[in-house]
């Protein structure tokens, strides 16, 4: 779970210096962002409510 979003279906992977933020849906996985670790996550990456 990504602490900034507090939603179980939003997760992250760390690859080197990057955070890969992804959203788990029943039939697919959407990559929301690939962010360098020194950057802050903004509301732009939050998925819309479905």
Secondary structure, DSSP 4 states (H G I P E B T S, - for coil): --TTT--TTEEEEEETTEEEEEEE-SS-EEEEEEEETTSPP-GGGSPPP-
